[in-house]
Amino acid sequence: MADITRIGVVGAGQMGAGIAQLAAVNGVDVWLYDLDSEALTKAQKSISNNIQRLLTKGQISQATSVDAVKRLRCSSRLDDLQSVDIVVEAIVESEQVKKSLFANLDKIVKSSAILASNTSSISITRLASATSRPSQVIGMHFMNPPPIMKLVEIIRGADTSEDTYCATKCLAERFGKTVICSQDYSGFIVNRILMPMINEAFHTLYTGVATKEDIDTGMKLGTNHPMGPLELADFIGLDVCLSIMKVLQAGLGDDKYAPCPLLVQYVDAGRLGKKRGVGVYDYRNAAKKTGGSPRL
């Protein structure tokens, strides 16, 4: 398979924008797609600001900065992705929505293109079944935020080819990432371990074992985690955590993965974490003090 020189990223949220930034800074032409033009404008501004920050810190050169900005294109037309070598989707964590997107992309992109999903838990084999190219479908799970976190988790579906795996791995390494490879089981490696821990932290809070502050401090200072599990859940998004727990419970068939009732209640109440200003913790006062939204 030829080297990847052009990438399409679907979804202009935090994950999609971060992946697009990585590609542009590392010399890959990028089409960033989202139906929401406001999301695209916000993503483009964020990427430009981040590139300028990298330049100011001396982490990239002036030439790289200028080149990266030129490589980024934004679009609300899926057809603009027809010439890319790989598409990485970073949309809502819903199997049906992702399948529908892959079915559409399958008809649009060139026959040699790879379709990669940034899913954190959904079966790659099932996503591939919506396409006519299952050998070219793969999981490429970036950690949040993509420009900073050093890991990419690659997941091979039942029919993913060696060429597809090698091309995807090479791209991740070009982005400066360390690659781990998982078999196609619910949650893969990272979330198979992380989400039950977060869920157990919710149970610990739910049953009154300790305050949220003590739970997080205990894990930070007692196990050397940079963030406590409840703080991390807010950062990820409680809706995302809940979705992954449901996938784990359904895919692995074990009630130990049942979401904590408190997690369910918070999501039902719209307390989704930092992106909404309130989750386990309340970020709204901090946002007012800084004159803006809480940093995602």
Sequence and secondary structure as in RCSB ss.txt:
>XXXX:A:sequence
MADITRIGVVGAGQMGAGIAQLAAVNGVDVWLYDLDSEALTKAQKSISNNIQRLLTKGQISQATSVDAVKRLRCS
SRLDDLQSVDIVVEAIVESEQVKKSLFANLDKIVKSSAILASNTSSISITRLASATSRPSQVIGMHFMNPPPIMK
LVEIIRGADTSEDTYCATKCLAERFGKTVICSQDYSGFIVNRILMPMINEAFHTLYTGVATKEDIDTGMKLGTNH
PMGPLELADFIGLDVCLSIMKVLQAGLGDDKYAPCPLLVQYVDAGRLGKKRGVGVYDYRNAAKKTGGSPRL
>XXXX:A:secstr
     EEEEE  SHHHHHHHHHHHHTT EEEEE S HHHHHHHHHHHHHHHHHHHHTTSS HHHHHHHHHHEEEE
S GGGGTT SEEEE   S HHHHHHHHHHHHHHS TT EEEE  SSS HHHHHTTSS GGGEEEEEE SSTTT  
EEEEEE TT  HHHHHHHHHHHHHTT EEEEE S TTTTHHHHHHHHHHHHHHHHHTTSS HHHHHHHHHHHH  
SS HHHHHHHH HHHHHHHHHHHHHHH  GGG   HHHHHHHHTT  BGGGTBSSSB HHHHHHHTS    
